[in-house]
């Protein structure tokens, strides 16, 4: 893959995160903790990559000539944070229009010359996020009281008929919950109320 200095492709981020998550779980297994199932491992990888994408200050798309041009961060907005794809991209491939949910005919008209071109984020943000990865993996749990309480709060807002968006619920949850734990809480709430999967 070829791209401008200062950028890291999403596919490369996914590869690096995959190696680190696998190494993290292998080290814990040597300490007596059982290795997680493939689904749990995949969830850890997906949430970690979406975290790095969320933290990115900008997104770039490579042109066919190899130059990076600004792209919308919506291309890297998570849908189900436990999955390796959103509506636009499969994180493993890292190219525009690679999502298994993408309709090929619609993708051509939507993305034009950028269809199947790599997406990238600034390298300095990637490196910064990777330094905290082990700590985040250690502290995550779907049974964490703050995760459960946040999921309940989201569902209470839905039940009350309030307008519910990821951004609004993130603000309402406040700084006591990390972005990573909020993603897990949102996924738990969406399992109970599937229309939340379509909320932005």
C-alpha positions as CSV (number, residue, x, y, z in Angstrom):
1,X,0.0,0.0,0.0
2,X,1.3,3.5,-0.9
3,X,0.2,6.7,0.8
4,X,1.5,10.0,1.9
5,X,3.8,10.4,4.9
6,X,2.0,11.2,8.2
7,X,-1.0,9.0,7.4
8,X,-1.8,5.4,8.3
9,X,-4.3,3.4,6.4
10,X,-7.3,1.9,8.2
11,X,-6.2,-1.5,7.0
12,X,-2.8,-1.1,8.6
13,X,-4.4,0.2,11.8
14,X,-6.6,-2.9,11.8
15,X,-3.6,-5.2,11.3
16,X,-1.7,-3.5,14.1
17,X,-4.7,-3.7,16.5
18,X,-5.3,-7.3,15.7
19,X,-1.7,-8.2,16.6
20,X,-1.9,-6.3,19.8
21,X,-5.2,-7.7,20.9
22,X,-4.0,-11.2,20.2
23,X,-0.8,-10.6,22.1
24,X,-2.8,-9.1,25.0
25,X,-5.0,-12.2,25.3
26,X,-2.1,-14.6,24.8
27,X,-0.2,-13.0,27.7
28,X,-3.3,-13.2,29.9
29,X,-3.7,-16.9,28.9
30,X,-0.1,-17.5,30.1
31,X,-1.1,-16.0,33.4
32,X,-3.9,-18.5,33.8
33,X,-6.8,-16.6,32.1
34,X,-8.6,-18.6,29.4
35,X,-8.3,-17.4,25.9
36,X,-11.5,-15.8,24.7
37,X,-13.7,-17.2,22.0
38,X,-13.1,-16.0,18.4
39,X,-16.2,-13.8,18.7
40,X,-14.9,-12.0,21.8
41,X,-11.5,-11.5,20.2
42,X,-13.2,-10.1,17.1
43,X,-15.3,-7.8,19.2
44,X,-12.2,-6.5,21.1
45,X,-10.5,-5.8,17.7
46,X,-13.5,-4.1,16.2
47,X,-14.1,-1.8,19.2
48,X,-10.4,-0.9,19.4
49,X,-10.2,0.1,15.8
50,X,-13.4,2.1,16.0
51,X,-12.0,3.8,19.0
52,X,-8.9,4.8,17.0
53,X,-11.1,6.0,14.2
54,X,-13.2,8.1,16.6
55,X,-10.1,9.7,18.0
56,X,-8.8,10.7,14.6
57,X,-8.8,14.4,14.0
58,X,-9.4,13.9,10.2
59,X,-9.8,11.3,7.5
60,X,-8.2,11.1,4.2
61,X,-9.0,9.2,1.0
62,X,-6.3,8.3,-1.4
63,X,-6.9,9.3,-5.0
64,X,-6.0,7.0,-7.9
65,X,-2.7,9.0,-8.2
66,X,-1.7,8.4,-4.6
67,X,-2.5,11.8,-3.1
68,X,-4.6,12.1,0.1
69,X,-7.6,14.3,0.0
70,X,-9.9,15.2,3.0
71,X,-12.8,12.8,3.5
72,X,-15.9,12.9,5.7
73,X,-15.4,11.3,9.2
74,X,-18.9,9.7,8.6
75,X,-17.1,7.1,6.4
76,X,-15.5,5.8,9.6
77,X,-18.5,6.2,11.9
78,X,-19.3,3.0,13.8
79,X,-22.7,1.3,13.4
80,X,-22.4,-1.8,15.6
81,X,-19.1,-1.3,17.4
82,X,-18.6,-5.0,17.7
83,X,-18.6,-5.6,14.0
84,X,-15.7,-5.0,11.6
85,X,-17.7,-2.9,9.2
86,X,-20.1,0.0,8.9
87,X,-22.2,1.1,5.9
88,X,-19.1,2.3,4.0
89,X,-16.1,0.2,4.8
90,X,-14.8,-3.1,6.1
91,X,-12.0,-2.3,8.5
92,X,-9.9,-5.2,7.4
93,X,-9.9,-4.1,3.7
94,X,-9.8,-0.4,4.6
95,X,-11.2,0.8,1.3
96,X,-14.2,2.9,0.4
97,X,-17.2,0.8,-0.5
98,X,-15.8,-2.5,0.9
99,X,-18.6,-2.9,3.5
100,X,-20.6,-6.2,3.0
101,X,-23.7,-4.0,3.5
102,X,-22.8,-1.8,0.5
103,X,-24.9,-2.2,-2.7
104,X,-22.4,-2.3,-5.5
105,X,-24.5,-0.3,-8.0
106,X,-25.3,2.4,-5.5
107,X,-21.6,2.4,-4.2
108,X,-20.4,3.4,-7.7
109,X,-22.7,6.4,-7.9
110,X,-22.1,7.4,-4.3
111,X,-18.3,7.1,-4.1
112,X,-17.4,7.7,-7.8
113,X,-13.6,7.7,-8.4
114,X,-13.0,7.0,-4.7
115,X,-14.7,3.6,-4.8
116,X,-12.2,1.0,-3.5
117,X,-9.6,3.7,-2.6
118,X,-7.9,3.4,0.8
119,X,-9.0,5.5,3.8
120,X,-6.3,6.7,6.2
121,X,-6.0,8.7,9.4
122,X,-3.2,10.7,10.9
123,X,-0.3,8.5,12.2
124,X,0.3,10.6,15.3
125,X,-3.3,9.9,16.6
126,X,-2.9,6.2,15.9
127,X,0.3,6.0,17.9
128,X,-1.2,7.9,20.8
129,X,-4.3,5.6,20.8
130,X,-2.3,2.4,20.7
131,X,-0.4,3.4,23.8
132,X,-3.6,3.0,25.9
133,X,-4.9,-0.2,24.2
134,X,-3.8,-2.7,26.8
135,X,-5.3,-0.5,29.6
136,X,-8.6,-0.2,27.7
137,X,-8.8,-4.0,27.1
138,X,-8.1,-4.7,30.8
139,X,-10.8,-2.3,32.0
140,X,-13.6,-3.2,29.6
141,X,-16.5,-5.4,30.7
142,X,-20.2,-5.7,29.6
143,X,-20.9,-6.2,33.3
144,X,-19.3,-3.0,34.4
145,X,-21.9,-1.0,36.4
146,X,-21.3,2.2,34.4
147,X,-21.9,0.3,31.1
148,X,-25.1,-1.3,32.4
149,X,-26.4,2.0,33.8
150,X,-25.6,3.8,30.6
151,X,-27.5,1.2,28.5
152,X,-30.4,1.5,30.9
153,X,-30.3,5.3,30.6
154,X,-30.4,5.1,26.8
155,X,-33.4,2.7,26.9
156,X,-35.2,4.9,29.4
157,X,-34.8,7.9,27.0
158,X,-36.2,5.7,24.2
159,X,-39.1,4.6,26.4
160,X,-39.8,8.2,27.3
161,X,-40.1,9.1,23.6
162,X,-37.1,11.4,23.7
163,X,-34.9,12.0,20.6
164,X,-32.0,9.6,21.0
165,X,-28.8,10.0,19.0
166,X,-25.3,8.6,19.8
167,X,-24.0,12.2,20.3
168,X,-26.8,13.3,22.6
169,X,-26.6,10.1,24.8
170,X,-22.8,10.4,24.9
171,X,-23.1,13.9,26.3
172,X,-25.9,12.9,28.7
173,X,-23.7,10.0,30.0
174,X,-20.9,12.5,30.8
175,X,-17.2,12.1,31.4
176,X,-17.6,9.3,33.9
177,X,-17.8,6.8,31.0
178,X,-15.1,6.4,28.4
179,X,-15.9,6.4,24.7
180,X,-15.1,2.7,24.6
181,X,-17.5,1.8,27.4
182,X,-20.1,4.0,25.8
183,X,-19.9,1.9,22.6
184,X,-20.4,-1.2,24.6
185,X,-23.4,0.4,26.4
186,X,-24.9,1.5,23.1
187,X,-24.6,-2.1,21.7
188,X,-26.3,-3.5,24.8
189,X,-29.1,-1.0,24.5
190,X,-29.5,-1.7,20.7
191,X,-29.8,-5.4,21.4
192,X,-32.8,-4.6,23.5
193,X,-34.1,-1.9,21.1
194,X,-32.9,-2.7,17.5
195,X,-34.0,0.6,15.9
196,X,-31.0,2.1,17.8
197,X,-28.7,0.5,15.3
198,X,-29.9,3.0,12.7
199,X,-29.3,6.1,14.9
200,X,-26.4,8.3,14.1
